[in-house]
Amino acid sequence: MIAESSSVLHSWCVQADWNAPTIVGGEGARFWDEAGHTYLDMSSLAECMNLGHQHPRLIRAIQEQAQELCFVNSSWGAASRAALAARLLQISGFEGGRVFFTLGGADANENAVKFARQASGRPQGKVVARDRSYHGASYATMAWSGDSRKDDANDAAFGVLRVPAPYAYRCPYGSPSDADCADRNVAHIGAVIGEAGADNVAAVLMEPNAGTNGIVAPENFWPGLRKQTRQQGVYLIADEVMSGFGRCGEWFAWQAHGEAGRPDLMTLAKGLTGAHIPLGAVVLARHVAAKLEHSMLNTGLTYCGHPLACAAGVAAIAAYENENLIQRSRVLGARMLHRLRAMQQRHAVIGDVRGANGLFAIVELVQDRASRAPLAAWPAVHPSMNRFVAGARARGVSFAVRGNLIILAPPLVIEEDEIERAFDIMDELLGELDWS
């Protein structure tokens, strides 16, 4: 048998450098490899396994749907597709709207922009997007992303209007407070729309909260942005691919702000099925869906609304509800932040700890806390960060890092003692390693 290291193209890496164990199983917040090593998952792998590994309800739903009907295309109805759309409209409060199903987050974001352009009557409308963001790895979504891994050459071709991020710890405006930084960022976005002309802008595409670029927006940012876009008559698309399904302590992160945060469209993936099967979605508010009701929708995917994936989505929503996981995320997230801030007092290398009201937190490491000098220039990785990951794995914990950031997003089913064990190991390694 040909080894995976020489037969598969792996994403986001140099192929010759890829060398990873083969994972053969998992349960709850743990997974294990073929050599019998077990790892406590502190990142939900790609911040997507919100329900943990091999959730019994989802496995059962997939098996039952596979026995009944694996596939029918969107020219025909499917019971699981209709059921999942109804549940998504219900939990989001988008009654009267519509749902378009995709295969993942990137195609959800691409289609959301298509819908915004068609519904607004601005087929060439520009898209306001920010630095330190991520919306996918297709040509269009990489252009809209403000990510260090992409080439800015495509920005003009895909109609990008780039703005700074509400990165309060390193505020691009030099603001003295988080709230002021957010206010100035919202005003900046409004000015960019005004300069381009609101009639030339189709949408603002942004993550409401959690993201792998380490941004946790101040509390006033999203409602301020919603007010700004509504005043300008520009659709607001909330990229909830990572922040949805309890990650930020609500079904969707914007719901923390109530009606003051409600977007016109939102995109979903990851936690939609807890990553048990690939599935994404665009949820359109009633007023946006109405604009598309009597015109041809010139977009589609062979596997759009795949019955097997939709059955997993229905089961996932039931699991979040029946196991009270949204509330659990808020409670455990608060405890996680408390423990991390206590750790910050012991380790000068921790410059900032920020959280998103659920089981999501960012620990940003620095050379000097007073000056906030970064450990390494973004997105470079300090050698001790790699040693931190390797040391934790050797002790049975899997952490995700990027640049100077430790990204904490464990499954919502994780036990409190498992979180404590992971943080004990993190505490030890931060003290043992040389961060100079």
C-alpha positions, 0 to 999 in steps of 0.5 A, spaced: 500 500 500 502 506 498 503 511 504 499 517 505 505 521 505 507 520 498 500 519 495 495 525 498 496 532 497 495 535 504 492 542 505 496 548 508 503 545 508 509 543 504 508 536 502 515 533 503 514 536 510 507 532 512 508 526 517 502 525 521 500 519 525 494 515 522 487 516 526 483 510 527 478 512 532 475 517 537 470 518 542 467 524 545 473 529 546 478 524 544 481 521 538 487 515 537 492 513 532 493 506 529 499 506 534 494 506 540 496 513 542 490 517 545 490 525 544 485 530 548 482 534 542 483 542 544 481 545 538 475 540 535 481 538 530 479 544 525 474 548 530 469 543 527 467 537 531 463 541 536 459 535 538 466 531 539 468 525 535 463 519 533 457 522 536 452 516 537 446 520 535 449 522 528 452 515 527 445 512 528 442 518 523 447 517 518 446 509 518 438 510 518 438 515 512 443 511 508 439 505 509 433 509 506 436 514 501 443 516 500 442 521 494 437 525 490 439 531 487 435 538 488 430 537 482 427 532 487 425 533 494 428 530 500 425 529 507 431 530 511 433 537 507 426 540 508 427 538 515 434 541 516 432 547 513 426 548 517 430 547 523 435 552 521 430 557 520 427 556 526 433 556 531 436 563 527 429 566 527 429 567 520 422 565 519 420 566 512 427 566 509 430 560 505 436 556 506 441 554 500 445 548 502 452 547 500 458 542 501 462 547 506 464 554 508 467 556 502 462 555 497 457 557 502 460 564 502 461 564 495 454 563 494 452 568 499 455 573 495 452 571 489 445 572 492 447 578 495 449 581 488 443 578 485 438 580 490 441 587 491 441 588 483 448 590 483 451 584 479 458 587 480 457 590 487 463 590 491 464 586 497 467 589 504 472 585 507 477 585 513 484 584 514 485 578 519 479 574 516 478 567 513 472 565 508 475 559 504 480 557 499 477 558 493 479 564 488 474 568 490 473 567 498 481 567 498 480 574 495 475 576 500 479 573 506 484 578 509 489 572 510 497 572 510 496 565 506 493 569 500 496 573 494 492 580 494 493 580 486 486 578 486 483 583 490 481 587 484 478 582 480 473 579 485 471 586 487 474 587 494 474 593 499 479 591 504 478 594 511 482 593 518 480 588 523 477 590 530 483 587 533 483 591 539 489 588 542 493 591 537 488 597 534 490 599 528 487 606 530 491 606 536 485 607 540 485 607 548 479 602 549 476 596 546 470 600 545 473 606 542 477 601 537 471 598 535 467 604 534 472 607 529 473 601 525 465 601 524 466 608 522 472 606 517 467 601 514 462 606 513 467 611 510 469 606 505 462 604 503 461 611 502 467 613 498 465 607 493 458 609 493 453 604 497 450 603 490 456 600 488 457 595 494 453 588 494 455 586 501 459 586 507 462 579 509 465 578 516 466 573 521 461 576 527 466 573 532 471 567 533 476 566 527 483 562 526 486 569 525 485 570 532 480 576 532 475 576 538 471 583 536 469 588 542 462 587 544 460 593 540 463 592 534 457 587 531 451 591 533 455 597 530 456 594 524 449 592 523 447 599 524 452 602 519 450 597 513 443 598 514 443 605 514 447 605 508 443 600 505 448 594 504 447 587 505 451 584 511 453 577 511 455 573 517 460 568 516 458 563 522 462 557 519 466 557 525 463 561 530 456 558 529 453 552 533 455 554 540 462 555 539 461 562 542 455 561 547 449 562 542 446 558 536 450 563 532 454 568 535 450 574 532 445 572 537 448 575 543 446 582 540 439 580 539 435 583 533 441 589 533 445 584 531 441 580 526 444 579 519 441 579 512 444 573 510 449 568 514 453 562 512 454 555 516 458 549 516 463 546 521 458 545 527 452 544 522 454 537 522 459 537 527 464 535 521 461 528 521 459 529 514 461 535 509 455 540 509 454 548 509 449 552 508 447 559 506 441 562 510 437 568 507 432 573 511 425 573 508 427 580 505 433 577 501 429 571 499 423 575 497 428 578 492 430 571 489 423 568 489 421 570 481 428 570 478 432 564 475 437 562 480 443 561 476 447 557 481 448 550 483 452 544 486 451 536 484 450 535 492 446 541 494 442 539 500 445 531 500 440 527 504 445 523 508 448 530 510 442 533 511 440 527 516 446 528 520 445 536 520 438 534 523 441 530 528 446 535 530 441 540 532 437 535 536 444 533 540 445 540 541 438 541 544 437 535 548 444 535 551 444 543 553 450 544 549 449 551 547 448 553 555 454 548 557 459 552 552 457 558 555 459 555 562 465 551 561 467 557 556 467 562 562 471 557 567 476 556 561 477 564 561 478 564 568 483 559 568 487 562 562 487 569 565 490 565 572 495 562 567 497 569 564 499 572 571 504 566 572 507 567 565 510 573 562 510 570 555 502 571 555 500 578 552 493 577 551 487 572 553 481 573 549 474 569 549 468 569 545 463 567 550 463 560 549 468 554 548 473 559 544 479 563 547 485 565 544 492 566 548 497 571 544 504 570 546 509 576 546 516 577 547 515 583 552 508 584 555 509 592 556 510 593 549 506 588 546 512 586 542 510 579 538 514 573 539 515 572 532 512 577 526 506 574 524 504 569 521 511 566 523 512 561 528 517 561 534 521 555 534 518 554 541 511 554 539 512 548 535 516 545 541 509 546 545 505 542 540 510 537 540 511 536 547 503 537 548 502 531 543 507 527 547 503 528 553 496 526 550 494 533 548 492 536 541 493 543 541 492 548 535 497 554 534 498 559 528 503 564 529 503 567 536 496 564 537 494 558 541 487 557 539 483 553 544 476 551 541 475 544 544 468 540 543 462 542 547 462 535 550 469 535 553 469 534 561 471 539 565 476 535 568 479 534 561 480 541 560 483 542 567 488 536 565 490 540 558 491 546 562 495 543 567 500 541 561 499 547 557 501 551 564 507 546 565 510 547 557 509 555 558 514 554 564 519 549 561 520 552 554 525 558 552 521 563 549 526 568 548 
